[in-house]
Amino acid sequence: MPLLKCPDCGGAVSTAAESCPHCGRPMTGTQDIVGGRRVQTVEKTAKKFKGWILGGTLAFFAGGILTVTGLCYMNTDSDSLGRKLLVVGVVVLASGLIAGAVAQALAWWHHG
């Protein structure tokens, strides 16, 4: 059986082995064999992208709440408050949508 090099310790590991006999690193599970070589696919989304996506989502929902609240106040005696809430809500909603979309695009671009 062919031997592979362990990515952690550099020891020789059989292609049939479940884990490295030297360091115990798992050698199966998330791995595929491509062109006769064992390949492990790892997808990572950086925390900065996750933070931007979360922030954009929260801003989107907060903007939606402000927009609906502003629309509710438009038909009452507090018409000027309703307009202010509506404008702020639309701006926050749009900002959240843009921030979330840009973060998704950057995460996709970064990871190919």
N, CA, C and O of each residue as an XYZ file, in Angstrom:
448
protein
N       0.833     -1.183      0.000
C       0.000      0.000      0.000
C       0.880      1.249      0.000
O       1.923      1.290      0.652
N       0.438      2.268     -0.745
C       1.229      3.499     -0.783
C       1.201      4.217      0.561
O       0.262      4.081      1.345
N       2.248      4.975      0.797
C       2.348      5.735      2.036
C       2.165      7.219      1.747
O       2.596      7.733      0.714
N       1.521      7.878      2.680
C       1.335      9.323      2.610
C       2.144      9.973      3.714
O       2.552      9.316      4.672
N       2.369     11.260      3.573
C       3.061     12.024      4.602
C       2.010     12.701      5.477
O       1.118     13.376      4.961
N       2.104     12.530      6.788
C       1.164     13.162      7.715
C       1.369     14.678      7.680
O       2.500     15.143      7.820
N       0.293     15.463      7.495
C       0.437     16.915      7.436
C       0.882     17.536      8.758
O       1.453     18.627      8.767
N       0.625     16.845      9.884
C       0.990     17.406     11.182
C       2.425     17.076     11.586
O       3.208     17.974     11.897
N       2.770     15.779     11.583
C       4.083     15.390     12.102
C       5.071     15.004     11.014
O       6.269     14.911     11.282
N       4.594     14.775      9.782
C       5.486     14.409      8.680
C       5.803     12.925      8.623
O       6.588     12.498      7.776
N       5.217     12.136      9.497
C       5.471     10.702      9.519
C       4.794      9.989      8.359
O       3.856     10.513      7.759
N       5.274      8.791      8.046
C       4.704      7.987      6.967
C       3.442      7.294      7.463
O       3.437      6.658      8.517
N       2.354      7.430      6.670
C       1.058      6.866      7.038
C       0.517      6.087      5.846
O       0.554      6.569      4.713
N       0.021      4.897      6.099
C      -0.582      4.087      5.050
C      -1.872      4.744      4.567
O      -2.556      5.408      5.345
N      -2.207      4.565      3.294
C      -3.447      5.119      2.755
C      -4.671      4.447      3.366
O      -5.770      4.997      3.304
N      -4.498      3.273      3.950
C      -5.613      2.567      4.570
C      -5.768      2.913      6.054
O      -6.729      2.478      6.687
N      -4.850      3.678      6.607
C      -4.877      3.975      8.043
C      -5.972      4.992      8.372
O      -6.219      5.935      7.621
N      -6.611      4.772      9.506
C      -7.634      5.697      9.999
C      -6.991      6.965     10.560
O      -7.538      8.060     10.425
N      -5.826      6.806     11.190
C      -5.137      7.945     11.785
C      -3.632      7.720     11.702
O      -3.166      6.610     11.442
N      -2.888      8.789     11.928
C      -1.428      8.709     11.906
C      -0.960      7.914     13.120
O      -1.373      8.216     14.240
N      -0.099      6.893     12.928
C       0.374      6.112     14.067
C       1.355      6.891     14.953
O       1.627      6.487     16.083
N       1.877      7.993     14.443
C       2.864      8.766     15.200
C       2.219      9.834     16.077
O       2.572      9.978     17.248
N       1.263     10.588     15.505
C       0.678     11.701     16.264
C      -0.820     11.540     16.517
O      -1.388     12.282     17.319
N      -1.470     10.586     15.849
C      -2.892     10.342     16.078
C      -3.834     11.202     15.253
O      -5.048     11.151     15.455
N      -3.297     11.997     14.319
C      -4.147     12.862     13.489
C      -5.074     12.003     12.642
O      -4.607     11.068     11.992
N      -6.390     12.294     12.627
C      -7.316     11.525     11.783
C      -6.951     11.679     10.308
O      -6.684     12.784      9.834
N      -6.942     10.576      9.604
C      -6.580     10.596      8.186
C      -7.771     10.296      7.287
O      -7.617     10.259      6.066
N      -8.956     10.081      7.856
C     -10.139      9.796      7.057
C     -11.260     10.719      7.488
O     -11.110     11.517      8.413
N     -12.369     10.600      6.813
C     -13.543     11.397      7.172
C     -13.791     12.499      6.170
O     -14.659     12.366      5.307
N     -13.048     13.582      6.266
C     -13.276     14.731      5.386
C     -12.314     14.725      4.207
O     -12.092     15.762      3.581
N     -11.745     13.572      3.901
C     -10.745     13.522      2.843
C     -11.262     12.751      1.637
O     -12.086     11.845      1.763
N     -10.766     13.127      0.479
C     -11.091     12.455     -0.767
C      -9.779     12.054     -1.428
O      -8.717     12.590     -1.111
N      -9.871     11.109     -2.345
C      -8.694     10.736     -3.109
C      -8.845     11.330     -4.502
O      -9.780     10.999     -5.230
N      -7.925     12.201     -4.863
C      -7.938     12.869     -6.158
C      -6.610     12.584     -6.829
O      -5.555     12.931     -6.300
N      -6.657     11.960     -7.982
C      -5.436     11.650     -8.720
C      -4.489     10.753     -7.946
O      -3.273     10.873     -8.092
N      -5.020      9.853     -7.123
C      -4.191      8.944     -6.368
C      -3.642      9.539     -5.083
O      -2.940      8.855     -4.338
N      -3.947     10.796     -4.813
C      -3.469     11.455     -3.585
C      -4.652     11.798     -2.699
O      -5.725     12.155     -3.186
N      -4.450     11.689     -1.417
C      -5.485     12.010     -0.439
C      -5.528     13.530     -0.270
O      -4.510     14.162      0.016
N      -6.716     14.106     -0.450
C      -6.897     15.550     -0.369
C      -7.948     15.850      0.689
O      -9.008     15.223      0.714
N      -7.655     16.803      1.556
C      -8.612     17.205      2.572
C      -9.122     18.600      2.215
O      -8.338     19.532      2.035
N     -10.443     18.729      2.115
C     -11.062     20.007      1.794
C     -11.438     20.708      3.081
O     -12.176     20.169      3.906
N     -10.927     21.907      3.245
C     -11.214     22.698      4.431
C     -11.776     24.030      3.973
O     -11.146     24.748      3.196
N     -12.958     24.354      4.455
C     -13.558     25.640      4.135
C     -13.553     26.483      5.385
O     -14.083     26.083      6.421
N     -12.956     27.644      5.286
C     -12.909     28.542      6.420
C     -13.444     29.892      5.990
O     -13.061     30.422      4.947
N     -14.311     30.430      6.782
C     -14.752     31.796      6.585
C     -14.177     32.590      7.739
O     -14.461     32.313      8.905
N     -13.371     33.573      7.404
C     -12.706     34.354      8.428
C     -13.729     35.025      9.346
O     -14.845     35.341      8.931
N     -13.324     35.235     10.599
C     -14.232     35.841     11.568
C     -14.654     37.240     11.149
O     -15.760     37.678     11.464
N     -13.772     37.947     10.435
C     -14.151     39.302     10.022
C     -15.327     39.255      9.048
O     -16.200     40.122      9.095
N     -15.362     38.266      8.176
C     -16.486     38.143      7.250
C     -17.750     37.741      8.001
O     -18.832     38.259      7.723
N     -17.616     36.820      8.950
C     -18.776     36.412      9.742
C     -19.321     37.588     10.538
O     -20.535     37.743     10.672
N     -18.427     38.416     11.067
C     -18.854     39.599     11.811
C     -19.600     40.589     10.939
O     -20.616     41.146     11.355
N     -19.102     40.811      9.735
C     -19.782     41.716      8.803
C     -21.129     41.159      8.376
O     -22.097     41.909      8.250
N     -21.201     39.869      8.154
C     -22.473     39.252      7.769
C     -23.480     39.368      8.913
O     -24.642     39.707      8.687
N     -23.036     39.086     10.139
C     -23.924     39.206     11.295
C     -24.363     40.656     11.495
O     -25.542     40.930     11.719
N     -23.407     41.581     11.413
C     -23.745     43.002     11.572
C     -24.711     43.484     10.514
O     -25.643     44.230     10.815
N     -24.498     43.065      9.272
C     -25.407     43.439      8.194
C     -26.799     42.883      8.396
O     -27.791     43.562      8.130
N     -26.876     41.642      8.868
C     -28.177     41.029      9.127
C     -28.911     41.747     10.251
O     -30.105     42.028     10.142
N     -28.190     42.045     11.337
C     -28.817     42.758     12.450
C     -29.267     44.154     12.042
O     -30.351     44.595     12.425
N     -28.438     44.855     11.265
C     -28.817     46.191     10.796
C     -30.023     46.120      9.866
O     -30.898     46.985      9.915
N     -30.072     45.102      9.029
C     -31.201     44.932      8.123
C     -32.504     44.785      8.908
O     -33.498     45.443      8.600
N     -32.495     43.910      9.933
C     -33.709     43.708     10.719
C     -34.059     44.935     11.560
O     -35.233     45.280     11.699
N     -33.038     45.595     12.124
C     -33.304     46.812     12.893
C     -33.882     47.895     11.984
O     -34.796     48.615     12.385
N     -33.360     48.017     10.772
C     -33.898     48.974      9.821
C     -35.331     48.658      9.439
O     -36.149     49.563      9.274
N     -35.635     47.394      9.299
C     -37.007     46.999      9.002
C     -37.962     47.368     10.125
O     -39.069     47.847      9.880
N     -37.528     47.144     11.351
C     -38.362     47.496     12.504
C     -38.565     49.013     12.568
O     -39.681     49.481     12.797
N     -37.492     49.778     12.368
C     -37.612     51.239     12.383
C     -38.525     51.735     11.259
O     -39.309     52.664     11.455
N     -38.420     51.120     10.095
C     -39.249     51.524      8.957
C     -40.728     51.271      9.245
O     -41.567     52.137      8.999
N     -41.043     50.104      9.757
C     -42.436     49.786     10.080
C     -42.953     50.703     11.184
O     -44.092     51.166     11.128
N     -42.116     50.966     12.188
C     -42.513     51.877     13.259
C     -42.771     53.273     12.715
O     -43.740     53.927     13.100
N     -41.900     53.727     11.819
C     -42.098     55.037     11.195
C     -43.381     55.102     10.396
O     -44.081     56.114     10.428
N     -43.699     54.039      9.680
C     -44.949     54.006      8.920
C     -46.164     54.036      9.841
O     -47.186     54.637      9.509
N     -46.053     53.394     10.983
C     -47.169     53.415     11.944
C     -47.378     54.811     12.524
O     -48.518     55.217     12.753
N     -46.309     55.541     12.762
C     -46.412     56.883     13.325
C     -46.853     57.922     12.290
O     -47.258     59.024     12.662
N     -46.781     57.593     11.015
C     -47.127     58.556      9.955
C     -48.596     58.964     10.021
O     -48.928     60.084      9.633
N     -49.457     58.123     10.484
C     -50.892     58.403     10.498
C     -51.385     58.916     11.848
O     -52.591     58.942     12.096
N     -50.477     59.319     12.712
C     -50.865     59.818     14.029
C     -50.481     61.291     14.146
O     -50.074     61.917     13.168
N     -50.617     61.829     15.345
C     -50.247     63.218     15.594
C     -48.738     63.422     15.501
O     -48.282     64.546     15.289
N     -47.961     62.360     15.656
C     -46.497     62.445     15.607
C     -45.996     62.190     14.191
O     -45.143     61.328     13.978
N     -46.514     62.924     13.236
C     -46.171     62.719     11.824
C     -44.693     62.984     11.562
O     -44.067     62.261     10.786
N     -44.120     64.019     12.201
C     -42.707     64.324     11.962
C     -41.810     63.230     12.545
O     -40.784     62.896     11.952
N     -42.184     62.673     13.696
C     -41.432     61.548     14.267
C     -41.497     60.344     13.327
O     -40.504     59.642     13.139
N     -42.656     60.113     12.746
C     -42.818     59.007     11.808
C     -41.923     59.159     10.590
O     -41.326     58.188     10.126
N     -41.831     60.377     10.073
C     -40.966     60.609      8.910
C     -39.504     60.393      9.258
O     -38.756     59.801      8.480
N     -39.095     60.873     10.429
C     -37.702     60.685     10.851
C     -37.386     59.209     11.028
O     -36.347     58.730     10.572
N     -38.284     58.488     11.691
C     -38.070     57.052     11.870
C     -38.045     56.318     10.532
O     -37.263     55.387     10.337
N     -38.896     56.742      9.629
C     -38.939     56.113      8.305
C     -37.625     56.322      7.559
O     -37.087     55.380      6.977
N     -37.109     57.538      7.572
C     -35.848     57.824      6.872
C     -34.695     57.056      7.504
O     -33.898     56.426      6.809
N     -34.616     57.116      8.836
C     -33.541     56.393      9.520
C     -33.673     54.892      9.271
O     -32.674     54.214      9.033
N     -34.881     54.377      9.324
C     -35.099     52.949      9.095
C     -34.685     52.503      7.712
O     -34.063     51.453      7.554
N     -35.024     53.295      6.706
C     -34.652     52.936      5.333
C     -33.137     52.984      5.159
O     -32.561     52.124      4.492
N     -32.488     53.985      5.756
C     -31.024     54.097      5.648
C     -30.343     52.911      6.341
O     -29.417     52.318      5.788
N     -30.799     52.566      7.548
C     -30.212     51.442      8.282
C     -30.496     50.133      7.544
O     -29.614     49.280      7.448
N     -31.690     49.965      7.032
C     -32.057     48.765      6.283
C     -31.172     48.611      5.045
O     -30.646     47.529      4.785
N     -31.013     49.682      4.293
C     -30.180     49.626      3.086
C     -28.715     49.374      3.442
O     -28.030     48.611      2.761
N     -28.235     50.020      4.512
C     -26.844     49.816      4.930
C     -26.606     48.366      5.327
O     -25.584     47.781      4.967
N     -27.542     47.788      6.065
C     -27.416     46.392      6.456
C     -27.433     45.453      5.272
O     -26.678     44.482      5.225
N     -28.295     45.743      4.318
C     -28.369     44.920      3.115
C     -27.070     44.993      2.326
O     -26.557     43.972      1.868
N     -26.540     46.198      2.168
C     -25.285     46.371      1.419
C     -24.126     45.718      2.156
O     -23.324     45.013      1.543
N     -24.024     45.944      3.480
C     -22.926     45.361      4.251
C     -22.964     43.831      4.198
O     -21.927     43.192      4.023
N     -24.142     43.247      4.346
C     -24.256     41.794      4.282
C     -23.907     41.234      2.917
O     -23.242     40.203      2.815
N     -24.356     41.915      1.861
C     -24.069     41.448      0.500
C     -22.581     41.562      0.178
O     -22.002     40.659     -0.427
N     -21.965     42.671      0.583
C     -20.530     42.848      0.334
C     -19.728     41.810      1.113
O     -18.775     41.243      0.579
N     -20.102     41.553      2.367
C     -19.391     40.549      3.165
C     -19.522     39.159      2.547
O     -18.550     38.405      2.507
N     -20.716     38.818      2.067
C     -20.895     37.519      1.400
C     -20.023     37.427      0.152
O     -19.391     36.401     -0.098
N     -19.995     38.498     -0.624
C     -19.196     38.503     -1.856
C     -17.701     38.399     -1.525
O     -16.970     37.663     -2.188
N     -17.253     39.123     -0.516
C     -15.834     39.056     -0.142
C     -15.453     37.686      0.395
O     -14.369     37.185      0.097
N     -16.334     37.074      1.187
C     -16.065     35.731      1.685
C     -15.981     34.738      0.526
O     -15.113     33.865      0.506
N     -16.886     34.879     -0.431
C     -16.852     33.998     -1.612
C     -15.578     34.252     -2.422
O     -14.934     33.305     -2.872
N     -15.218     35.501     -2.608
C     -14.036     35.839     -3.409
C     -12.766     35.338     -2.720
O     -11.856     34.826     -3.372
N     -12.717     35.489     -1.396
C     -11.544     35.083     -0.634
C     -11.331     33.572     -0.697
O     -10.193     33.103     -0.712
N     -12.419     32.817     -0.735
C     -12.313     31.368     -0.708
C     -12.463     30.722     -2.084
O     -12.422     29.498     -2.207
N     -12.634     31.534     -3.101
C     -12.702     31.023     -4.466
C     -13.921     30.293     -4.716
O     -14.129     29.799     -5.824
